[in-house]
Amino acid sequence: MAPPRTGCGLRRSRWPSECWNDSDWPSCHLWRRSANKPDRHPNRNHWTSPTTRSTASWQRSVSEPAVLVDTNVWSTVILPAGKHNQTPELLKWRGLLLGREVVIAAQTEAELLYGAYKASWGATRLLGLRQAIATTPTIPVTADVIEAFARLRTECRFAGHALQAKDHMGDAWIAATGIAHGFPLLTGDSIFGDTPD
């Protein structure tokens, strides 16, 4: 199978053959883009969520092979069983994540909490969400993430790709987190397809 065009230097991670096959594409996307340079500000104070860990703790807890998951994948795979219980999409994503550590971008944590507040979740349900978020390392916005975001949006703007639009800024931040830290991104969102090289 020829790898699909993923653009922006993003490329599918090498998965065991039993975890990746033709039928997984295009409803399930896994891309990787390597960062071009190391963190230029290793001692800089990074943003951290009060409900998660400090920057130093996520750096210690994340070991290869880790996968950055998009909001839709996290909410389907990690949240307690409900409407997603044993759907083909859930089973496929769990298979792809088997044996891999799952991490999320700060943007994903914000989107999850926004969704809960917007839906007027009660205190108990919101506490359950916060506890579930606390089980997944949240990757903070660093100087390298900011640089990756700016470059990605610029490339997408010049190419006329939808990822540069304001409506997709959250997706661009998630992709930039994966790019900056070298994490493959697992998502069910097709917005990441056909991005420019």
C-alpha positions as CSV (number, residue, x, y, z in Angstrom):
1,M,0.0,0.0,0.0
2,A,1.4,3.4,-0.9
3,P,1.3,5.8,2.0
4,P,-1.4,8.5,1.7
5,R,-0.2,12.1,1.1
6,T,-0.2,13.8,4.5
7,G,1.8,16.9,3.7
8,C,3.4,19.5,6.0
9,G,6.1,16.9,6.6
10,L,3.7,14.8,8.5
11,R,4.0,11.1,7.9
12,R,2.3,8.0,9.2
13,S,4.1,6.4,12.0
14,R,5.3,2.8,11.6
15,W,2.7,0.6,13.2
16,P,2.8,-3.1,13.6
17,S,0.9,-4.6,10.6
18,E,-1.8,-6.0,12.8
19,C,-2.6,-2.4,14.0
20,W,-2.7,-0.7,10.6
21,N,-4.3,-1.7,7.4
22,D,-5.9,-0.2,4.3
23,S,-9.4,-0.2,5.9
24,D,-8.2,2.2,8.6
25,W,-7.7,5.0,6.0
26,P,-9.2,7.6,5.7
27,S,-11.5,7.3,8.7
28,C,-8.6,7.1,11.0
29,H,-5.5,9.3,10.5
30,L,-2.1,8.9,12.1
31,W,0.6,11.3,11.2
32,R,4.0,12.2,12.4
33,R,6.2,15.2,11.8
34,S,9.6,15.6,13.4
35,A,10.7,18.8,15.0
36,N,13.6,20.5,13.3
37,K,15.3,21.7,16.5
38,P,15.4,21.0,20.2
39,D,13.7,23.2,22.8
40,R,15.5,26.5,22.7
41,H,14.3,27.5,26.2
42,P,14.7,24.4,28.4
43,N,14.5,26.4,31.6
44,R,11.5,28.5,30.6
45,N,8.4,28.4,32.8
46,H,5.8,26.6,30.7
47,W,2.0,26.8,31.1
48,T,0.6,23.9,33.0
49,S,-3.0,23.1,34.0
50,P,-3.9,23.1,37.7
51,T,-5.7,19.8,37.1
52,T,-2.7,18.1,35.5
53,R,1.0,17.8,36.0
54,S,3.9,20.2,35.9
55,T,6.1,20.3,32.8
56,A,8.8,18.3,34.5
57,S,6.4,15.5,35.5
58,W,5.0,15.0,32.0
59,Q,8.6,14.9,30.6
60,R,9.4,12.2,33.0
61,S,6.2,10.3,32.5
62,V,6.1,10.3,28.7
63,S,8.3,7.5,27.3
64,E,8.4,6.2,23.7
65,P,6.3,5.2,22.1
66,A,3.8,7.9,22.9
67,V,0.9,9.0,20.6
68,L,-0.7,12.5,20.7
69,V,-4.5,12.0,20.3
70,D,-7.0,14.6,19.0
71,T,-10.0,15.6,21.1
72,N,-12.4,13.3,19.2
73,V,-10.1,10.2,19.7
74,W,-9.6,11.0,23.4
75,S,-13.2,11.5,24.2
76,T,-14.1,8.3,22.4
77,V,-11.4,6.1,23.8
78,I,-10.7,7.5,27.3
79,L,-14.1,8.7,28.6
80,P,-16.2,6.1,30.4
81,A,-18.4,3.8,28.3
82,G,-21.5,5.3,26.9
83,K,-22.7,5.9,23.4
84,H,-19.2,4.9,22.1
85,N,-19.2,1.5,23.8
86,Q,-17.7,-1.1,21.5
87,T,-18.2,0.8,18.2
88,P,-16.0,-0.2,15.3
89,E,-14.3,3.2,15.5
90,L,-13.5,2.7,19.2
91,L,-12.2,-0.8,18.6
92,K,-10.0,0.4,15.7
93,W,-8.5,3.3,17.8
94,R,-7.9,1.1,20.8
95,G,-6.0,-1.4,18.5
96,L,-3.9,1.4,17.1
97,L,-3.1,2.7,20.6
98,L,-2.4,-0.8,22.1
99,G,1.0,-0.7,23.9
100,R,1.4,3.1,23.3
101,E,1.2,5.9,25.9
102,V,-1.5,8.4,25.1
103,V,-0.8,12.1,25.5
104,I,-2.9,15.2,24.7
105,A,-2.1,18.8,23.8
106,A,-3.1,21.6,26.1
107,Q,-5.6,22.6,23.4
108,T,-7.3,19.2,23.7
109,E,-7.7,19.7,27.5
110,A,-9.2,23.1,26.9
111,E,-11.6,21.8,24.2
112,L,-12.7,19.0,26.6
113,L,-13.4,21.4,29.4
114,Y,-15.1,23.9,27.1
115,G,-17.5,21.1,25.8
116,A,-18.4,20.2,29.4
117,Y,-19.1,23.9,30.4
118,K,-21.0,24.5,27.2
119,A,-23.2,21.5,27.9
120,S,-23.7,22.7,31.5
121,W,-22.4,19.5,33.0
122,G,-23.0,19.1,36.7
123,A,-20.3,19.0,39.4
124,T,-20.1,15.2,39.5
125,R,-19.8,14.7,35.8
126,L,-17.3,17.6,35.5
127,L,-15.2,16.0,38.3
128,G,-15.2,12.7,36.4
129,L,-14.0,14.5,33.3
130,R,-11.2,16.2,35.3
131,Q,-10.2,12.9,36.8
132,A,-10.0,11.3,33.4
133,I,-8.0,14.2,32.0
134,A,-5.6,13.8,34.9
135,T,-4.8,10.3,33.8
136,T,-3.4,11.5,30.5
137,P,-0.2,13.6,30.3
138,T,-1.0,17.1,28.9
139,I,1.7,18.5,26.7
140,P,2.0,22.3,27.4
141,V,2.5,25.0,24.9
142,T,6.3,25.6,24.6
143,A,8.4,27.9,22.5
144,D,8.8,25.1,19.9
145,V,5.0,24.5,19.8
146,I,4.5,28.2,19.1
147,E,7.2,28.1,16.3
148,A,5.6,25.0,14.8
149,F,2.1,26.6,14.9
150,A,3.3,29.7,13.1
151,R,5.1,27.7,10.4
152,L,2.3,25.3,9.9
153,R,-0.4,28.0,9.6
154,T,1.9,29.9,7.2
155,E,2.4,26.9,5.0
156,C,-1.3,26.1,5.0
157,R,-2.2,29.7,4.2
158,F,0.1,29.8,1.1
159,A,-1.3,26.5,0.0
160,G,-4.9,27.5,0.6
161,H,-5.5,24.7,3.0
162,A,-8.4,24.9,5.4
163,L,-6.1,24.3,8.5
164,Q,-5.0,27.9,8.2
165,A,-8.6,29.2,8.8
166,K,-9.6,30.7,12.2
167,D,-12.2,27.9,12.6
168,H,-9.4,25.4,12.7
169,M,-6.9,27.2,14.9
170,G,-7.5,24.6,17.6
171,D,-6.6,21.8,15.2
172,A,-3.5,23.7,14.2
173,W,-2.4,24.0,17.8
174,I,-2.8,20.2,18.3
175,A,-0.9,19.5,15.1
176,A,1.8,21.9,16.2
177,T,2.2,20.1,19.5
178,G,2.8,16.9,17.7
179,I,5.2,18.5,15.3
180,A,7.3,20.2,18.0
181,H,7.6,17.2,20.2
182,G,7.8,14.5,17.4
183,F,4.6,12.7,18.5
184,P,2.5,11.0,15.9
185,L,-1.1,12.4,15.9
186,L,-4.1,10.0,15.9
187,T,-7.3,11.7,14.8
188,G,-10.6,11.0,13.1
189,D,-10.8,14.5,11.7
190,S,-10.1,14.8,8.0
191,I,-9.0,18.4,8.3
192,F,-5.4,17.3,8.6
193,G,-5.4,15.6,5.2
194,D,-3.6,17.0,2.1
195,T,-1.7,19.6,4.0
196,P,1.1,21.2,2.1
197,D,4.7,19.9,2.3
